[in-house]
């Protein structure tokens, strides 16, 4: 998802119509929707940044 947003922003720098077409066909979002979704994703990531899933569960290899 992050890569698609980066590609979209890069295409906008080259030609805004390229970014628009990319968003319409790949992300199926407008520029405003893309920005809002990216912001929600980043806020979610920041919220759970310190989450601890506990110790890793390691299994012995099968013999």
Helices and strands as residue ranges (DSSP letters): H 2-14, H 16-22, I 23-27, H 31-47
